[in-house]
Amino acid sequence: MTGKTLAERINALEFDTVFRLYPDGTIEELRNVWAPSVFHDDDTDIDMCGAESEWRALTGFTGQDRYHGAVMHASEFIGQGIADYMMEMAQDEPVTFTTVVVECWPEDDDDEPDPAGWAILYRTVES
């Protein structure tokens, strides 16, 4: 499977869909597995709420000027380069991924937080 084809398949998934990527490029959507809530944090880049420590975020893929963290701009997408990297991660064993909206922490008088962007989270199958 090419990185371009994989990227198209991943981009077609809705946010918070948890999926397993196998070494041959197969994607399996996982049921009864949930993505964590993620918030932007000025000190730690992102905070994951309701998530055990096994989730990690891919960093360094955004094209934002002088920012190399996990939060992607709303206009960015998973392209061939990111898909190729994800395939490399799953080269020896399956890896579980999800894409999530990254929210801003709500203010006291704010019922709905604003989105800060989005991120790609991953964990190994064992975790």
Secondary structure, DSSP 8 states (H G I E B T S, - for coil): --HHHHHHHHHTS-TT--EEE-TTS-EEE-SS----EEEEETTTEEEEES--TT-EE--S---STT--SS-B-TT----HHHHHHHHHHTSSS-EEEEEEEEEE---TT-SS--EEEEEEEEEETT-
